[in-house]
Structure formats: structure tokens, C-alpha cells
Amino acid sequence: MSQNTLSFFGILIILAVVVVLIRGLKSFFKGGDIEEKKKSNKLMQLRVFLQFCAILVLMGLAAIYGK
């Protein structure tokens, strides 16, 4: 894979984290019934998982191209 492809993948996963964060916060502040709270909780769990993936990808990019 080229450096541009890996960089694009890194940016893409960071954008995914931001999108899930915004949707989760919107759902959290909207409040409401139990279903909304469950949805907000699931979105925040997804955000944590995506952040973990983003950290792994960025550390991999740093290890490959940081030399």
C-alpha cells in the first residue's frame, strides 16, 4: 500500500470517530425515553471502539513512516 492510501485510511477512521461522537452527544442531550438512552449508550460504546482502532492505525502509520 502507498503512503497516501494509508494516510487516507487514517483520516477516514478519525472522521468516523468524530461522526459517531457527534451523533452520540446529540442523542444524549436529546434525552427522552429508555430507547434513546440505549441508543446513546451504544453510540458511545462504538465511539470508544473506533477510538481504539484509530489509535492502532495511527501508531502503525507512525511506526511505518516515522523513520
Residue, then its C-alpha position, 0 to 999 in steps of 0.5 A: m500500500s502507498q503512503n497516501t492510501l494509508s494516510f487516507f485510511g487514517i483520516l477516514i477512521i478519525l472522521a468516523v470517530v468524530v461522526v459517531l461522537i457527534r451523533g452520540l452527544k446529540s442523542f444524549f442531550k436529546g434525552g427522552d425515553i429508555e430507547e434513546k438512552k440505549k441508543s446513546n449508550k451504544l453510540m458511545q460504546l462504538r465511539v470508544f471502539l473506533q477510538f481504539c482502532a484509530i489509535l492502532v492505525l495511527m501508531g502503525l502509520a507512525a511506526i511505518y513512516g516515522k523513520 
